[in-house]
Amino acid sequence: MRLRVEFTTEPFDLDEPPGHALVARDVIRTADLDAVDVGPFGNTAEGGRDAVIAAVDALLRRSLDAGATRVSLQVNVLAEGGE
């Protein structure tokens, strides 16, 4: 099973990314995921079920520890051969 995760962390800072956002991006970039897209207003990644679930666990724990006050995320099951 393949999953796609989309997430944002808050509070936002338009001048420079806050520490919690950098931590969240690092978690996703270093996880065993593919199709990673990191942006200023949202981030997405795809991967196998276990890899995405492990990354979401680390994302929540580490970004909250780094000062995030809100983490919004959505996880979708991808159909075989794409979405």
HELIX and SHEET records of a PDB file:
HELIX    1   1 GLY A   19  THR A   30  1                                  12    
HELIX    2   2 ARG A   49  ASP A   65  1                                  17    
SHEET    1   A 4 ASP A  34  VAL A  38  0                                        
SHEET    2   A 4 ASN A  43  GLY A  48 -1                                        
SHEET    3   A 4 ARG A   2  GLU A  10 -1                                        
SHEET    4   A 4 ARG A  70  LEU A  78 -1                                        
END                                                                             
